[in-house]
């Protein structure tokens, strides 16, 4: 089979088209992001109350809502993107919290990513400490290499949620599959990650500009910008994943998930 080339620009164009043709994406983004921010607000509100019991309750509710809505956002956006990549229309039924059936595997996938980043940071710190004592002039080298390694780990797991939702792979297999993708498609993944970073900067810049014009407006503008940016990011990622999927199913033993 001829190797597949990741066409990042085509995936990005498809994401803008999907956003125009599927307004439900914006509705889901608004509701899920609102629930996510509400969890943060409840946690922050606990610091303002005098009752210890109420503060503990608000902390628990905030953490539960924050974590639950995060998993809901990841799975919902991924499911929506994969459906759109197949030309299927979206429905709220498949995006509702009750439709989330991969939360456990998503947690394991995120846990593996955090563990890999922690191991990278630990190794980098140890090497940096040794060089700081032996060769102080070279101490910056492990820090730079550690940043590059951490970036590579994050880049390799860019399609992790797609693999979790679309396949039956274990968390370890998902991680290995991500490393394989990085090895064979790192130029396209770098281009895609650059586009994602640029999109993430837009809400920040819009919020700073709004705050400079009208005091107190920055947070609102940033949140509303995220409502638009999040679907663009996720559908770009799922669109890129769908381009590579024929190669994945040919070269790797991937079983479809019963979604």
C-alpha positions, -999 to 999 in steps of 0.1 A, spaced: 0 0 0 13 35 -9 23 55 22 -3 81 33 8 117 35 -9 138 62 -24 168 45 -28 192 74 -42 221 53 -70 199 39 -80 188 74 -80 225 85 -102 235 56 -126 207 63 -129 219 99 -141 253 88 -166 237 65 -179 215 92 -183 244 116 -204 263 90 -225 233 80 -230 218 115 -242 245 140 -247 217 166 -209 218 170 -211 253 184 -240 244 206 -221 214 221 -191 236 225 -211 262 244 -228 238 267 -197 216 275 -174 246 279 -200 262 301 -201 231 323 -163 230 324 -160 267 335 -188 262 360 -167 235 377 -138 259 379 -161 286 393 -175 263 420 -140 254 431 -130 290 432 -161 300 451 -152 276 479 -124 299 489 -149 327 496 -172 309 521 -166 307 558 -182 273 564 -157 245 562 -183 219 553 -197 241 525 -162 248 512 -154 211 511 -186 204 493 -180 231 467 -145 218 462 -157 183 456 -185 195 432 -161 217 414 -135 190 409 -162 164 398 -178 188 373 -144 201 360 -130 166 354 -163 151 342 -170 179 317 -134 177 304 -138 140 296 -172 148 281 -157 175 259 -129 153 247 -151 123 239 -179 144 225 -157 165 202 -138 134 190 -171 115 183 -184 145 164 -153 148 144 -151 112 135 -188 112 124 -182 143 102 -152 127 87 -174 98 76 -200 123 62 -226 115 89 -249 141 103 -246 150 140 -273 145 166 -274 156 202 -280 120 213 -245 109 204 -230 140 220 -249 139 253 -231 130 285 -251 97 286 -234 87 253 -199 88 268 -188 52 270 -150 56 268 -143 78 298 -124 50 317 -101 44 287 -97 81 281 -85 85 317 -60 57 313 -48 73 280 -44 107 297 -27 90 327 -2 73 304 6 107 289 11 123 323 33 94 334 54 97 303 58 135 308 66 130 345 93 104 336 107 128 310 108 156 335 124 134 362 152 121 339 158 156 326 160 169 362 185 142 372 208 148 342 206 186 347 216 182 383 246 161 375 258 184 347 252 214 370 278 199 394 302 185 368 299 208 338 279 239 346 284 254 312 266 224 296 236 224 321 213 241 295 216 212 271 195 186 291 169 213 297 165 219 260 166 182 252 140 176 279 117 202 264 121 186 230 114 152 244 83 164 262 70 181 230 76 148 211 56 129 237 27 153 235 28 153 197 28 115 196 -4 114 216 -23 140 195 -45 112 181 -49 94 214 -86 103 219 -94 93 183 -78 59 188 -97 55 221 -131 63 206 -125 46 172 -107 14 183 -105 -11 211 -68 -6 217 -56 -6 253 -39 25 267 -5 10 262 -13 1 226 -26 36 220 6 51 233 27 28 211 5 36 181 11 73 188 49 68 188 46 50 155 26 79 140 52 103 152 80 83 137 63 81 103 44 114 101 63 139 122 63 167 96 25 166 92 21 164 130 44 194 135 24 214 110 -9 204 126 4 213 161 15 247 148 -20 253 135 -35 242 169 -12 265 188 -21 294 165 -58 288 171 -53 286 209 -36 320 208 -66 337 192 -88 336 223 -60 349 244 -53 378 220 -89 386 216 -94 386 254 -63 409 259 -76 433 232 -111 433 247 -97 440 282 -77 468 269 -108 484 253 -133 477 281 -122 467 315 -137 434 327 -146 422 292 -115 401 285 -127 369 302 -160 369 285 -145 375 250 -119 348 257 -146 323 267 -168 331 237 -138 328 214 -130 293 228 -166 283 219 -156 287 182 -119 277 185 -124 243 202 -146 227 174 -121 240 149 -92 223 167 -109 190 174 -124 186 139 -90 194 124 -74 167 145 -101 141 137 -99 150 100 -61 145 100 -66 112 119 -91 100 93 -66 106 66 -41 83 83 -66 57 93 -63 35 61 -26 32 68 -32 24 104 -57 -4 97 -34 -19 71 -1 -18 91 -15 -23 126 -40 -48 140 -67 -23 150 -102 -34 159 -131 -11 154 -148 0 186 -185 -7 189 -196 29 192 
